[in-house]
Amino acid sequence: MTTVRAPTRRFEQRKSAIIVSAVDVLNRKGVRGMTLADVATQLGLVPTGVIYYFRNKEELAAACFLDSVDRYNALAAQAAHGADARERLRLFLDAFFEARRRIRLGEAPPLAAFNDVRALNCAPVNAAYVDMFRRVRALLEGRETRRLSKSALSARAQILIAEVLWAPVWLPRHDPEDFGRVSQRVFSITADGLAAPGAAWDPLALPALVQPTGAASHENFLRAATQLINEEGYRGASVEKISARLNATKGAFYHHHETKDELVLACFERTFEVMRRAIRQAEEVATSGLQVLTTVASALVEYQMAGDAPLLRASALTSVPEAIQPQLVAQFDRLSDRFASLISDGIADGSVRPLDVNIGAQMLTAMINAAAELHHWAPGVTPQTAAALYVRPFFEGLSPKQS
């Protein structure tokens, strides 16, 4: 009978070091862009030195995601001791921002971004990610949410997860010693929303944000590319896959675009223009800062969920080539500043609570972007009900103070 030897301490230490290095590469290049050679180079190894521990990059990526799922589950376990949903929410955010502070200071390894976790198509990872979602959702269960349907509660959990997964994008603007204060401000917005107490929920309907076009149009290439980038990241959305989704040839693709990067830039610009158009239209009809914000958010979330013409998720930024990242980041920053200005208008007219407008703008962006994933977590939420079940809780709070 063959005896199976337990892994040695040195083996486990080296394996952990590989995962830490791989998470860094994964966060920068995505599942499709990460290679064993990239990971090995960061550790001063040859690729076979990594293959000894992980047979291929898919197995390594799975280990990265599973490790980070375990760490998020630990944060949820800490928060689960809270007496009610509001207290559990505060504990979860405090634990999360403390973890981010330690990561920034080099006291803890990085957490994997889950931007393209579905692109891995790994059953154990998918199951673990679903379990993580359920643990976070359980934090919101309580007297305040007892009457909510499972879909409505899941929609709220999606908001919370979206906010913590988006936070690493804007946290570099803050010093680690300020993360405690940041956590308090994020908690205030998450728990109590943006709307001032007693403010009416009255978003307005907007005209179509994009006009329909012909089947072989430039617009349809943008739609197909946006769908694939959202699903599989920049590197997963190949010219072949984009063309195949439209039953078109590669020649047809290159008739419209000289390079894939040109198409990606056009996808981002289309997303920016849709969001800017929603803001312009809302400002023309709304009568308060809050109504502008709720109208924009409701329209964009419905648009995001309505069918085959989604917004390009901001998380796609992590895997686009570094050469084109700066101009895209600058555009997102301008949109965030625009949202911050709208929040300031609402504070000035009394329809929005006094809050940190810059953090509020980032959180609004995260909520709108995360609507693309809502059908996975809350299948009962439709484009027509998303404003009430998803957008409204963001503005009125996931666990507001009981009067």
N, C-alpha and C positions, 0 to 999 in steps of 0.2 A: 504494500500500500504506500503510495507516494505521499509524503508529508509536505503540505503547503506552508512555506515560511511566511511569517507576518512581515510586512514592510518595516524596514529599519527606520530609525529616527532620521538618519541622514537622507534616506530615500524620500521621506515625507517632507523634509525641509526643502529639498531641491524641487520636488513637485509643487510645493506651495510657491516657491520663488518663480517657477515657470508660469503659474497661474497669474501671479501679480504682474509679471512682464506682459503676459498675453492680454490682460484686461486693459493695460495702457494702449496696446496696439489696436485692440478691438474697439475701444472708444474713439480712436482717431480714424480708423479705416473701415469699420463695420465688419460684419461676418464675412462678406464676400471678398473684402480687400485684405483681410488679415492673412498672413502666411507664416508657416513654421520658421522660415528663414528670418523674417522680421523679428520674431520672438527670440530666436536663438542669438541673433546679432546683439540684441539688447543685453543678453546675459553673457556674451563672450563665448558662446558655444557654436558648434556646427549644427546644422539641422538634425543630424542623426542623434545628437545629444538630447533633443526634445522628443524625437520619435521613440526613444527608449521609455519615456514616461507616458506619451500620448501618441496613439497610432497615426492620427491625422489631425488636421486643423479643426475638423468638425467635432471630434472628441474633446479637443482642447477648448474650443469655444463653449461647448456644453458644460465643461467643468467650471469655466469662468462664470457663466450664468447661474449655475447651481450654487456656487459659492456665494454669489451676491444675493440670491434668493434667501439663502440661510441667514445672511446678515440682516436683511430686511425683516425676516420672520422674527429675529431676535429683538429688533426694535419694536415690532408689534407686540411681542410677549411682554416687554417692559411696560408698554402703554396699557396692556390689558388689565393691569391692577387698578386703574382709575375707577372712581366710584360711579361715574356716569359718562355718557358719550362726550360731553364737553371736556371733562377732565382727561379722558383717554386721548382725545384729539390733541390736547396741549402736551401731554406726555410724549406722544408719538413724534410730534414736530420738534420738541426739545431734544429727544434722543437722536432724531435724524440730523439736526443741525450741529449737535455735539459730534456726531460721527463725521460730518463734513469738515468740522474744525480740525479734528484729529488727522483726517486725510490731508488737509491743506498743510498742516505742520509736519507731515511725514511720520506721524505717530501711528498711523493705521494704513493698510493697503487700500488702493482705490476700489471703488464700487463699479461694476459694469453698468454701462448705459444699456437700457433694454430697447433702444430705438428700432433695431431690426431683428429682435429675438425670433420673430416668426419666420424670418428668412432661413433660419437654421433647420426648421422643420424636424425638430427632434422631440419625440413623444415624451420622454422623461422630463425634458426642460419645459415643455408646454404644460405638463401636469403640475410641475412644481410652481410655475408662474401662476397658474389658476389657483393653486392652494394659497399662494402669497396674497393674491387679490382677495380671496375669501377671508383671510385673517385680518387684512386691513378693513374690509367691509364690516367685520364683526365689531370693530372698535366704534363704529357709528350706530350700532344697535342700542336701543334704550327706550325710555318712556317717550322721548321726543319724536322718535322715528317709528314707533310701534304700528302706526296706522299706514305706513308707506308700503306699497307693493315691493316685491323683490326687485323688480326692474328699477323702480324709483330709488331704492336704497343702493343698488349697484351703480346707478348713474352718479350718485353722490360719492361713492367710493372711487369711481373713475376720476372725478374731479380731484380728490385728495392725492391719488397716486400720480396723476398728471402734474400736480404742483411740485411734489418732491422730485420727480424725475426731470422736470424742467429747471429746477433750482440751480444745478451746477452750471447752467449756461450763464446766469446773471450773478451768481455768487462771487466770481472773481472781482467784481466791482467793490466788494466789501472786505475789510480786514478781518482775519480770524477772530480777534478779540471782540469784534462786534457781532459775531454770529448769534450770541444769546439775544441781543436786541433784535436782530433780524427775525429770529424765531418768534419772538413776541408779536412782531408786526405781521408776519405771515399767519400766525394763529388768529390774530384779531380779524383779518380779512377772511380767512377760511371759516372761522366759527360764526362771525356776525355779518359777513358780506360787505358789499360796497354801499348798498342803499341806506339812506338815513331812516331812522325809525319812523314808521307811519307813511313812508313814501309809497306812492301807488306803483303797482306793477302794470305797465301799460305800453309794451313795445308795439311799434307800428309796422305794418307790412310795407315792404319795399318792392319796387319793380324788379324784373329779372336782372340779375347781376352779370350774366353773360348771354349774348344773343346766340341762338342756334345757328349752326353752319352746315355746309355740305359734307357728305360722307368722306370725301377724299381731301379734306381741307387741312391746312396747317393746324387749325384748332384741334382736330382729332389726333394728330401726332402729339400735341401738347397734353391732351387728356390721357392718352395711352402711356406716355412717358411718366406723367405724374402718378398714375396708378401704380406703375411698376416700381418707381423710386420709393413711394410710400410703403410698398409691400416688401421690397428686397434691397433697398438702399441703392446708392449711386452705381456701385459696381455690379449689382445684380440685375440692373435694368440695361441689358445689352441692346445694341442696335437690332440684333436678330429678334430678341423677345419683343421689343417695341413694334417692329414691323409685323411680326407674327400675330400680335394682338389685334392688328388692324387688317389682317389678311393681305398685307402689302409686301412688296419686295424691298430689299435693301436699296435698290436703285430709286424707288419712290421716296424712301427716307432721305437719301442724299440729294434728291431733287429739292427738298425743302430745307435741309440743314447741311452745312459743310462738315460739321463735326458733332459728336455727341455732346461735348461741353457747350456748344452753341445752343443745342436744344435744352439742356439743363438750365442754362441762364434764362432762356425764353420761358421755361416752366416757372421759375421763380418770379420773373417779371410779371407773368400772367397772374400768379397768386397775389403779388403786391398790388397790382392794379384792381383786382376784384375787391380786396380789402379797402383800398383807398376809395373805390367807387361806393362801397357800402357806407363809409363814413360820410362822404359828400352827400349822398342821398338822404341819410338820416338827419344830417344837420339842416337840410332844407325843410324838413317836416316836423321835427321834434321841438318841444317847448321847454325842455330842461336838460341839464347835463346828463342826468340819470337816464332819461328817455332816449337820448342819443346813444348812450352806451348799451342799453338793453336792446334797442332796435338793431344796432350794428351786430351785437353778439348773437341775437336770435336769428338774424338773417344769414350770417356766416355759418352758424352751426347747422341750420336747416340746409343750406347749400352744400356744406361738407358731407351731410348724410344722404342727400337726396338722390344720388345716382352715380353717373359715370364721369362727372366733372369735378373731382375734389380739389381742394387747396393742397398745395405741396406742403407737407409737414415740415416745420422748422427743424425737426430732428434730422432731416436729410442733410443738413449742413455738416454734420460730423463726418460724413463719408465722401463729400465732394473733394476734388483735388485742391490742395492748399493754394494753388495759384489763383483760383477764383473765389476762395472763401472770403477774403477781406471785403470785396464789393457787396457780397450777399449779406454779410454780417452788418455792414453799414446800412443797408436797406432795412433790415429787421430792426436795427436800433432806431431808425427814423420812424418806423411804424410804432414802436414802443413809446417813443417820445410823443407821438400823436395821441396815443391812448392816454398817456399821462396828462397831456393838456386837456383832454376831454374830462378826465376825472377831476382835474383842478376846476374846470368850469362847473361841474356838479357840486363840488364842495362850496364854491363861491355862491351858488344859487340855493344851497341848502338841501338839495336832493340827494347828495352823496355824503356819507359820514366823513369826518376828518380822518385821514389815513395817509400812509406813505404812498404818494402817487406813483413813484417809480417802481416800487415793489408791486403795487396794485396793477400797474400796466403789464408787467411781466406775467403776473398770475392770470390776467385776462387773456393774454396771448396763449398761455399754456392751455387754458380751458378750451378755447376755440380750436386749437390744433388737435387736442386730444379727442375731439368729437369724431375724428376719422376712425377711432378704435371703439367707439361706443357700442356699435352693433355686436362686437364680440362679447362684451361684458353685460350689456343690458338689452337683449334682443327685443324686449317688449317696448322699447323706446323707438318711436318712428320719427321721421323728419317733422311730422306735424305736431308731435307731442314733446319734442326735444326742448322747446323753449320752456315749457312748464316743468318738465321733470329733470332737466339738466342745467339749463341756463339760469332759471329762476333761483334754485338753491345756491348757485354761485353768488348771485347778487344779494340774496337775503340771508345767507349763512347756512352752513351745514349743521350747526348746533347753536343757534342763537340763545342768548340769555332768556330765561323764563321770567315773564313779568308777574 
